[in-house]
Amino acid sequence: MSAVPRVEAASLPERRLLVPMRPADVDAVMAIESHVYPFPWTRGNFIDSLAAGYLARLLRRQGESALLGYCVAMTGAGEMHLLNITVVPHEQRMGHARFMLAELIERCRDAGAGRLWLEVRESNAGARAAYARLGFHEAGVRPGYYPAAHGKRESAVLMSLGVDPGPGDDALE
């Protein structure tokens, strides 16, 4: 597994907290989701994810109520699948997604999940490169996975990260 530089708590510009997403939070999440994406998840997608018991977390600064971002993932069959990870636009490129991914990797370890999977739009070269820098590898393509403009569809690149369940693994921490 590729080692990724450790993000030490002391190096963070502020304390960030991940807290469980609740149904009462979905309106605030939807405000961000609909602002960030041309084809956002629906309210029903979030409610169904919560009802199914998926791992859903909100990212905030300690002592503040404003959302910095959120993520939703499901665990099963010895793996975890990241379904949605979003950071508000004015907070992007500040390490928030990396912080959330580090938490997901810890949850993988807790659940005995040896691999974290995600899809990313084929056209999103920046996100693909960022995931690759974090140790994710491209594992395939899902044709027509995402909705696109004018009723078309865009392929997704399937990416994965092996998660070492042992305490010696320092990926994303």
Residue frames as a rotation matrix with the C-alpha (Angstrom) as fourth column:
MET 1
0.586 0.810 0.000 0.00
0.810 -0.586 0.000 0.00
0.000 0.000 -1.000 0.00
SER 2
-0.129 -0.620 0.774 1.33
0.516 -0.709 -0.481 3.48
0.847 0.337 0.411 -0.80
ALA 3
-0.241 -0.019 -0.970 2.13
0.928 -0.298 -0.225 5.60
-0.285 -0.954 0.089 2.17
VAL 4
0.278 0.391 0.878 0.46
0.540 -0.819 0.194 8.97
0.795 0.420 -0.438 2.22
PRO 5
-0.703 -0.612 0.362 1.82
0.062 -0.560 -0.826 11.81
0.709 -0.558 0.432 4.35
ARG 6
-0.322 0.528 -0.786 0.33
0.935 0.307 -0.176 11.84
0.148 -0.792 -0.593 7.81
VAL 7
-0.092 0.369 0.925 -2.00
0.009 -0.929 0.371 14.74
0.996 0.042 0.082 8.69
GLU 8
-0.657 -0.231 -0.718 -1.27
0.686 0.210 -0.696 15.49
0.312 -0.950 0.020 12.31
ALA 9
0.395 0.890 -0.228 -3.97
0.899 -0.324 0.294 17.17
0.187 -0.321 -0.928 14.39
ALA 10
0.151 -0.393 -0.907 -1.52
0.570 -0.715 0.404 19.87
-0.807 -0.579 0.116 15.49
SER 11
-0.840 -0.533 0.098 -0.93
0.367 -0.426 0.827 20.89
-0.399 0.731 0.554 11.86
LEU 12
-0.174 0.860 0.480 -4.60
0.945 0.010 0.327 21.54
0.276 0.510 -0.814 11.21
PRO 13
-0.734 -0.123 0.668 -5.62
0.106 -0.992 -0.065 25.21
0.671 0.023 0.741 11.05
GLU 14
-0.269 0.690 0.672 -8.68
-0.942 -0.335 -0.033 24.45
0.202 -0.642 0.740 13.19
ARG 15
-0.802 0.089 0.591 -10.33
-0.195 0.896 -0.399 21.52
-0.564 -0.436 -0.701 14.90
ARG 16
-0.421 0.678 -0.602 -12.64
-0.789 0.055 0.613 19.67
0.449 0.733 0.512 12.55
LEU 17
-0.587 0.334 0.737 -15.33
-0.426 0.647 -0.632 17.31
-0.689 -0.685 -0.238 13.70
LEU 18
-0.701 0.484 -0.524 -17.25
-0.334 0.426 0.841 14.61
0.630 0.764 -0.137 11.90
VAL 19
-0.662 0.584 0.469 -20.66
-0.488 0.139 -0.862 14.02
-0.569 -0.799 0.193 13.40
PRO 20
-0.673 0.454 0.584 -23.42
0.608 0.789 0.087 11.65
-0.421 0.414 -0.807 12.34
MET 21
-0.869 0.494 -0.030 -25.86
-0.383 -0.631 0.675 12.99
0.314 0.598 0.738 9.75
ARG 22
-0.659 0.744 0.110 -29.48
0.322 0.411 -0.853 12.87
-0.680 -0.527 -0.510 10.88
PRO 23
-0.146 0.685 0.713 -32.70
0.987 0.053 0.151 13.31
0.066 0.726 -0.684 8.89
ALA 24
0.712 0.435 -0.552 -33.01
0.535 -0.844 0.026 16.82
-0.454 -0.314 -0.834 10.37
ASP 25
-0.084 -0.858 -0.506 -29.70
0.023 -0.510 0.860 17.72
-0.996 0.061 0.063 8.67
VAL 26
-0.192 -0.041 0.981 -30.79
0.853 0.486 0.187 16.80
-0.485 0.873 -0.058 5.15
ASP 27
0.846 0.514 0.137 -32.14
0.516 -0.730 -0.447 20.28
-0.130 0.450 -0.884 4.30
ALA 28
0.605 -0.700 -0.380 -28.72
-0.460 -0.696 0.551 21.85
-0.650 -0.159 -0.743 5.00
VAL 29
-0.325 -0.702 0.633 -26.99
0.162 0.618 0.769 19.05
-0.932 0.353 -0.087 3.08
MET 30
0.217 0.499 0.839 -29.37
0.911 0.206 -0.359 19.53
-0.351 0.842 -0.410 0.13
ALA 31
0.914 0.073 -0.399 -28.60
-0.004 -0.982 -0.188 23.26
-0.406 0.173 -0.897 0.02
ILE 32
0.002 -0.988 -0.157 -24.93
-0.570 -0.131 0.811 22.40
-0.822 0.088 -0.563 -0.54
GLU 33
-0.350 -0.127 0.928 -25.57
0.413 0.868 0.275 19.42
-0.841 0.480 -0.251 -2.82
SER 34
0.531 0.660 0.531 -27.82
0.774 -0.123 -0.621 21.36
-0.345 0.741 -0.576 -5.18
HIS 35
0.824 -0.306 -0.478 -25.33
-0.332 -0.943 0.031 24.25
-0.460 0.133 -0.878 -5.28
VAL 36
-0.077 -0.987 0.140 -22.26
-0.515 0.160 0.842 22.10
-0.854 -0.007 -0.521 -6.00
TYR 37
-0.721 -0.246 0.648 -23.52
0.232 0.795 0.560 19.59
-0.653 0.554 -0.516 -8.56
PRO 38
-0.679 0.506 -0.532 -25.38
-0.733 -0.445 0.514 20.01
0.023 0.739 0.673 -11.83
PHE 39
0.068 0.678 -0.732 -26.95
-0.340 0.706 0.622 16.57
0.938 0.207 0.278 -11.15
PRO 40
-0.516 -0.338 0.787 -27.26
-0.816 -0.086 -0.572 16.44
0.261 -0.937 -0.232 -7.35
TRP 41
-0.869 0.317 -0.379 -28.43
0.427 0.867 -0.255 13.60
0.248 -0.384 -0.890 -5.20
THR 42
-0.061 0.921 0.385 -32.07
-0.070 -0.389 0.919 13.94
0.996 0.029 0.088 -4.25
ARG 43
-0.159 0.156 0.975 -33.41
-0.959 -0.258 -0.115 14.40
0.234 -0.953 0.190 -0.77
GLY 44
0.824 0.563 0.052 -34.68
-0.565 0.814 0.137 10.83
0.035 -0.142 0.989 -1.08
ASN 45
0.410 -0.761 -0.503 -31.16
0.049 0.569 -0.821 9.55
0.911 0.311 0.271 -1.77
PHE 46
-0.563 -0.642 0.520 -29.97
-0.447 -0.292 -0.845 10.99
0.695 -0.709 -0.123 1.54
ILE 47
0.072 0.681 0.729 -33.04
-0.996 0.087 0.017 9.87
-0.052 -0.727 0.684 3.51
ASP 48
0.875 0.252 -0.414 -32.80
-0.334 0.932 -0.139 6.36
0.351 0.260 0.899 2.05
SER 49
-0.002 -0.961 -0.276 -29.08
-0.031 0.276 -0.961 6.21
1.000 0.007 -0.031 2.89
LEU 50
-0.560 -0.143 0.816 -29.80
-0.760 -0.302 -0.575 7.17
0.329 -0.943 0.061 6.49
ALA 51
0.445 0.830 0.338 -32.68
-0.891 0.448 0.073 4.68
-0.091 -0.333 0.938 6.73
ALA 52
0.764 -0.209 -0.610 -30.41
-0.122 0.882 -0.455 1.93
0.633 0.422 0.649 5.38
GLY 53
0.909 -0.410 -0.080 -27.85
0.152 0.147 0.977 2.67
-0.389 -0.900 0.196 8.10
TYR 54
0.490 -0.770 0.408 -25.11
0.637 -0.002 -0.771 3.85
0.595 0.638 0.489 5.77
LEU 55
-0.110 -0.642 -0.759 -22.21
0.899 -0.389 0.199 5.72
-0.423 -0.661 0.620 7.30
ALA 56
0.322 0.272 0.907 -23.19
0.651 -0.759 -0.004 9.39
0.687 0.591 -0.422 6.84
ARG 57
-0.014 -0.465 -0.885 -21.14
0.936 -0.318 0.153 12.16
-0.353 -0.826 0.439 8.42
LEU 58
0.877 0.222 0.425 -21.19
0.332 -0.921 -0.204 15.95
0.347 0.320 -0.882 8.51
LEU 59
-0.160 -0.971 -0.180 -17.98
0.949 -0.101 -0.297 17.94
0.270 -0.219 0.938 8.73
ARG 60
0.851 0.382 0.362 -17.90
0.241 -0.894 0.377 21.06
0.467 -0.233 -0.853 10.91
ARG 61
-0.361 -0.867 0.343 -15.36
-0.063 -0.344 -0.937 23.19
0.931 -0.359 0.070 12.72
GLN 62
-0.390 0.164 -0.906 -15.46
0.871 0.385 -0.305 22.66
0.299 -0.908 -0.293 16.43
GLY 63
-0.532 0.247 -0.810 -17.87
0.516 -0.663 -0.542 25.12
-0.671 -0.706 0.226 18.04
GLU 64
-0.703 0.309 -0.640 -19.51
-0.614 -0.719 0.327 26.13
-0.359 0.623 0.695 14.75
SER 65
0.021 0.810 0.585 -22.76
-0.071 0.585 -0.808 24.95
-0.997 -0.025 0.070 13.20
ALA 66
0.444 0.138 -0.886 -21.98
-0.835 -0.294 -0.464 25.72
-0.324 0.946 -0.015 9.53
LEU 67
0.773 -0.123 0.622 -21.29
0.226 0.970 -0.090 22.67
-0.592 0.210 0.778 7.39
LEU 68
-0.097 -0.862 -0.498 -17.91
-0.676 -0.311 0.668 22.32
-0.730 0.402 -0.552 5.69
GLY 69
-0.472 -0.056 -0.880 -18.89
-0.779 0.493 0.387 19.12
0.412 0.868 -0.276 3.93
TYR 70
0.298 0.590 0.751 -20.34
-0.771 0.613 -0.175 15.65
-0.563 -0.526 0.637 4.25
CYS 71
-0.659 -0.444 -0.607 -19.82
-0.713 0.626 0.316 12.08
0.240 0.641 -0.729 3.14
VAL 72
0.467 0.781 0.415 -21.94
-0.798 0.574 -0.182 8.95
-0.381 -0.246 0.891 2.73
ALA 73
-0.517 -0.640 -0.568 -20.55
-0.783 0.621 0.013 5.41
0.345 0.452 -0.823 2.45
MET 74
0.697 0.700 0.159 -21.88
-0.712 0.646 0.275 1.89
0.090 -0.305 0.948 2.72
THR 75
-0.465 -0.831 0.304 -20.10
-0.869 0.494 0.021 -1.14
-0.167 -0.255 -0.952 4.10
GLY 76
0.661 0.652 0.371 -20.64
-0.580 0.758 -0.299 -4.72
-0.476 -0.018 0.879 3.02
ALA 77
0.975 -0.222 0.003 -18.92
0.185 0.806 -0.562 -7.87
0.122 0.548 0.827 1.81
GLY 78
0.393 -0.883 -0.258 -15.64
0.798 0.188 0.572 -6.86
-0.457 -0.431 0.778 3.48
GLU 79
-0.562 -0.534 0.632 -15.46
0.779 -0.598 0.187 -3.55
0.278 0.598 0.752 1.62
MET 80
-0.044 0.556 -0.830 -16.63
0.456 -0.728 -0.512 0.04
-0.889 -0.401 -0.221 1.88
HIS 81
-0.260 0.062 0.964 -18.05
0.941 -0.209 0.267 2.05
0.218 0.976 -0.004 -1.01
LEU 82
-0.668 -0.011 -0.744 -17.87
0.269 -0.936 -0.228 5.85
-0.693 -0.353 0.628 -0.87
LEU 83
-0.015 0.791 0.612 -21.12
0.981 0.131 -0.145 7.10
-0.195 0.598 -0.778 -2.40
ASN 84
0.644 0.247 0.724 -20.83
0.414 -0.909 -0.058 10.85
0.643 0.337 -0.687 -1.90
ILE 85
0.000 -0.614 -0.789 -18.16
0.916 -0.316 0.246 13.18
-0.401 -0.723 0.563 -0.58
THR 86
0.355 0.254 0.900 -18.68
0.653 -0.756 -0.044 16.92
0.669 0.603 -0.435 -0.88
VAL 87
-0.386 -0.461 -0.799 -16.97
0.834 -0.546 -0.087 20.03
-0.396 -0.700 0.595 0.43
VAL 88
0.698 0.645 -0.310 -18.58
0.474 -0.741 -0.476 23.47
-0.536 0.185 -0.823 0.18
PRO 89
0.677 -0.424 0.601 -16.92
0.602 -0.149 -0.784 25.43
0.422 0.893 0.155 -2.65
HIS 90
0.616 -0.453 0.644 -15.32
-0.428 -0.879 -0.208 28.18
0.661 -0.147 -0.736 -0.53
GLU 91
0.531 -0.422 0.735 -13.72
-0.712 0.248 0.657 25.50
-0.459 -0.872 -0.169 1.70
GLN 92
0.980 -0.167 0.112 -12.29
0.201 0.829 -0.522 23.29
-0.006 0.534 0.846 -1.06
ARG 93
0.402 -0.914 0.053 -8.55
0.273 0.064 -0.960 22.62
0.874 0.400 0.276 -1.31
MET 94
0.130 -0.317 0.939 -8.12
-0.834 -0.548 -0.070 22.97
0.537 -0.774 -0.336 2.46
GLY 95
-0.819 -0.549 -0.167 -7.74
-0.412 0.765 -0.495 19.29
0.399 -0.337 -0.853 3.33
HIS 96
-0.249 0.795 0.553 -11.38
-0.896 0.028 -0.443 18.69
-0.367 -0.606 0.706 4.31
ALA 97
0.649 0.471 -0.598 -11.99
-0.689 0.697 -0.199 15.83
0.323 0.541 0.777 1.86
ARG 98
-0.210 -0.822 -0.529 -8.72
-0.251 0.568 -0.784 14.23
0.945 -0.032 -0.326 2.95
PHE 99
-0.751 0.006 0.660 -9.87
-0.660 -0.059 -0.749 14.55
0.035 -0.998 0.048 6.58
MET 100
0.282 0.939 0.195 -13.17
-0.907 0.327 -0.265 12.81
-0.313 -0.102 0.944 5.75
LEU 101
0.517 -0.153 -0.842 -11.38
-0.483 0.760 -0.435 10.08
0.706 0.632 0.319 3.79
ALA 102
-0.636 -0.770 0.043 -9.07
-0.423 0.302 -0.854 9.44
0.645 -0.562 -0.518 6.76
GLU 103
-0.400 0.595 0.697 -12.18
-0.822 0.104 -0.560 8.89
-0.406 -0.797 0.447 8.90
LEU 104
0.631 0.658 -0.411 -13.64
-0.775 0.558 -0.297 6.52
0.034 0.506 0.862 6.32
ILE 105
0.001 -0.713 -0.701 -10.41
-0.400 0.642 -0.654 4.53
0.917 0.281 -0.285 6.31
GLU 106
-0.822 -0.241 0.516 -10.63
-0.559 0.173 -0.811 4.21
0.107 -0.955 -0.277 10.10
ARG 107
0.093 0.940 0.329 -14.24
-0.858 0.243 -0.453 3.02
-0.506 -0.240 0.829 9.74
CYS 108
0.463 -0.048 -0.885 -13.02
-0.642 0.670 -0.373 0.48
0.611 0.740 0.280 7.14
ARG 109
-0.604 -0.772 -0.196 -10.56
-0.365 0.487 -0.794 -0.84
0.709 -0.408 -0.576 9.68
ASP 110
-0.615 0.430 0.661 -13.23
-0.720 0.035 -0.693 -0.96
-0.321 -0.902 0.288 12.40
ALA 111
0.448 0.894 -0.031 -15.55
-0.787 0.377 -0.488 -2.91
-0.425 0.243 0.872 10.07
GLY 112
-0.065 -0.561 0.825 -12.82
0.043 0.825 0.564 -5.21
-0.997 0.072 -0.030 8.76
ALA 113
0.914 0.388 0.117 -13.28
0.161 -0.084 -0.983 -3.76
-0.371 0.918 -0.139 5.27
GLY 114
0.123 -0.975 0.184 -10.07
0.586 0.221 0.779 -4.31
-0.801 0.013 0.599 3.29
ARG 115
-0.706 -0.332 0.625 -10.86
0.708 -0.356 0.610 -2.00
0.020 0.873 0.487 0.38
LEU 116
-0.094 0.629 -0.772 -12.45
0.199 -0.748 -0.634 1.41
-0.975 -0.213 -0.055 -0.13
TRP 117
-0.459 0.057 0.887 -14.13
0.882 0.154 0.446 1.95
-0.111 0.986 -0.121 -3.51
LEU 118
-0.050 0.526 -0.849 -15.43
0.069 -0.846 -0.528 5.08
-0.996 -0.085 0.006 -5.23
GLU 119
0.144 0.107 0.984 -16.52
0.987 0.057 -0.151 6.34
-0.072 0.993 -0.097 -8.62
VAL 120
-0.164 -0.208 -0.964 -15.49
0.136 -0.973 0.186 9.66
-0.977 -0.101 0.188 -10.11
ARG 121
0.849 0.499 -0.176 -16.59
-0.067 -0.228 -0.971 11.30
-0.525 0.836 -0.160 -13.35
GLU 122
0.395 -0.699 0.596 -14.24
0.889 0.454 -0.056 10.42
-0.231 0.552 0.801 -16.18
SER 123
0.411 -0.174 0.895 -14.01
0.498 -0.780 -0.380 14.14
0.764 0.602 -0.234 -17.04
ASN 124
0.955 -0.009 0.298 -12.99
-0.241 -0.610 0.754 15.11
0.175 -0.792 -0.585 -13.48
ALA 125
0.397 -0.889 -0.228 -9.24
0.295 0.359 -0.885 14.91
0.869 0.284 0.405 -14.00
GLY 126
-0.191 -0.478 0.857 -8.54
-0.619 -0.619 -0.483 17.00
0.762 -0.623 -0.178 -10.89
ALA 127
0.472 0.436 0.766 -10.41
-0.873 0.351 0.338 14.65
-0.121 -0.829 0.547 -8.55
ARG 128
0.956 -0.155 -0.248 -8.90
0.069 0.944 -0.323 11.58
0.284 0.291 0.913 -10.22
ALA 129
0.081 -0.989 0.126 -5.40
0.064 -0.121 -0.991 13.00
0.995 0.088 0.053 -9.70
ALA 130
-0.102 -0.067 0.993 -6.18
-0.895 -0.429 -0.121 13.92
0.433 -0.901 -0.016 -6.08
TYR 131
0.823 0.431 0.371 -7.44
-0.549 0.773 0.318 10.40
-0.150 -0.465 0.872 -5.33
ALA 132
0.733 -0.616 -0.289 -4.36
0.266 0.650 -0.712 8.94
0.626 0.445 0.641 -7.03
ARG 133
-0.151 -0.804 0.575 -2.09
-0.391 -0.485 -0.782 11.09
0.908 -0.343 -0.242 -4.82
LEU 134
0.092 0.280 0.956 -3.89
-0.996 0.020 0.090 9.59
0.007 -0.960 0.281 -1.82
GLY 135
-0.710 -0.514 0.482 -3.11
-0.532 0.839 0.111 6.06
-0.462 -0.177 -0.869 -3.00
PHE 136
0.349 0.875 0.336 -6.28
-0.244 0.432 -0.868 5.18
-0.905 0.221 0.364 -4.92
HIS 137
-0.819 -0.565 0.105 -5.80
-0.097 0.316 0.944 3.18
-0.566 0.762 -0.314 -8.11
GLU 138
-0.112 0.762 -0.638 -8.02
-0.979 -0.193 -0.059 3.17
-0.168 0.618 0.768 -11.19
ALA 139
-0.611 -0.058 0.790 -9.69
-0.227 0.968 -0.104 -0.23
-0.759 -0.243 -0.604 -11.38
GLY 140
-0.563 0.445 0.697 -12.07
0.797 0.515 0.315 0.14
-0.218 0.733 -0.644 -14.32
VAL 141
-0.934 0.344 -0.101 -14.73
-0.357 -0.880 0.313 2.20
0.019 0.328 0.944 -16.02
ARG 142
-0.412 0.893 0.182 -18.50
0.581 0.411 -0.703 2.15
-0.702 -0.184 -0.688 -15.56
PRO 143
-0.901 0.042 0.431 -19.94
0.368 -0.448 0.815 3.31
0.227 0.893 0.388 -18.91
GLY 144
-0.325 0.835 0.443 -22.84
0.047 -0.454 0.890 5.77
0.944 0.310 0.109 -18.74
TYR 145
-0.448 0.070 -0.891 -22.81
0.833 0.394 -0.388 5.85
0.324 -0.916 -0.235 -14.93
TYR 146
-0.585 0.145 -0.798 -23.50
0.442 -0.768 -0.464 9.56
-0.680 -0.624 0.386 -14.38
PRO 147
0.575 0.747 0.334 -26.19
0.759 -0.334 -0.559 11.79
-0.306 0.575 -0.759 -15.90
ALA 148
-0.633 -0.762 -0.137 -24.78
0.607 -0.599 0.522 14.49
-0.480 0.247 0.842 -18.17
ALA 149
-0.448 0.425 -0.787 -26.05
-0.382 -0.887 -0.261 17.51
-0.808 0.183 0.559 -20.05
HIS 150
-0.295 0.437 -0.850 -28.62
-0.955 -0.163 0.248 17.19
-0.031 0.884 0.466 -22.82
GLY 151
0.688 0.694 0.212 -29.87
-0.705 0.708 -0.030 13.80
-0.172 -0.129 0.977 -21.63
LYS 152
0.312 -0.669 -0.675 -26.50
-0.387 0.559 -0.733 12.13
0.868 0.490 -0.084 -22.18
ARG 153
0.997 -0.078 -0.020 -24.52
0.055 0.489 0.871 9.97
-0.058 -0.869 0.491 -19.79
GLU 154
0.325 -0.945 0.047 -20.90
-0.805 -0.302 -0.510 10.13
0.496 0.128 -0.859 -18.65
SER 155
0.424 -0.274 -0.863 -18.71
0.269 0.948 -0.169 7.21
0.865 -0.161 0.476 -17.68
ALA 156
0.833 -0.216 0.510 -17.29
-0.554 -0.324 0.767 6.83
0.000 -0.921 -0.389 -14.20
VAL 157
-0.095 -0.892 -0.441 -13.78
-0.388 0.441 -0.809 5.75
0.917 0.095 -0.388 -13.36
LEU 158
0.921 0.336 -0.196 -13.87
-0.002 0.507 0.862 3.14
0.389 -0.794 0.468 -10.59
MET 159
-0.055 -0.958 0.282 -11.07
-0.483 -0.222 -0.847 3.67
0.874 -0.182 -0.450 -8.08
SER 160
0.853 0.331 -0.404 -10.02
0.156 0.576 0.802 1.70
0.499 -0.747 0.439 -5.03
LEU 161
-0.003 -0.815 0.579 -7.69
-0.798 -0.347 -0.493 1.89
0.603 -0.464 -0.649 -2.07
GLY 162
0.124 -0.042 -0.991 -6.46
0.369 0.930 0.007 -1.14
0.921 -0.366 0.130 -0.16
VAL 163
0.387 0.087 0.918 -6.92
-0.729 -0.580 0.363 -0.69
0.564 -0.810 -0.161 3.58
ASP 164
-0.446 -0.632 -0.634 -4.51
0.046 0.691 -0.721 -2.44
0.894 -0.351 -0.279 5.90
PRO 165
0.620 0.782 -0.064 -6.40
0.094 0.007 0.996 -3.43
0.779 -0.623 -0.069 9.04
GLY 166
0.203 -0.627 -0.753 -3.20
0.933 0.357 -0.045 -3.35
0.297 -0.693 0.657 11.08
PRO 167
0.779 0.104 -0.619 -2.09
0.441 -0.792 0.422 -0.48
-0.446 -0.602 -0.662 13.30
GLY 168
-0.204 -0.972 -0.120 1.06
0.520 -0.211 0.827 0.06
-0.829 0.106 0.549 11.20
ASP 169
-0.173 0.187 0.967 -0.79
0.965 -0.162 0.204 1.48
0.195 0.969 -0.152 8.20
ASP 170
-0.436 -0.052 -0.899 -0.57
0.479 -0.858 -0.183 5.24
-0.762 -0.510 0.399 8.01
ALA 171
-0.644 0.224 0.731 -2.56
0.700 -0.212 0.682 5.93
0.308 0.951 -0.020 4.82
LEU 172
-0.052 0.648 0.760 -4.24
0.328 -0.708 0.626 9.31
0.943 0.282 -0.175 5.00
GLU 173
0.601 0.305 -0.739 -3.72
0.783 -0.041 0.620 9.69
0.159 -0.952 -0.263 8.73
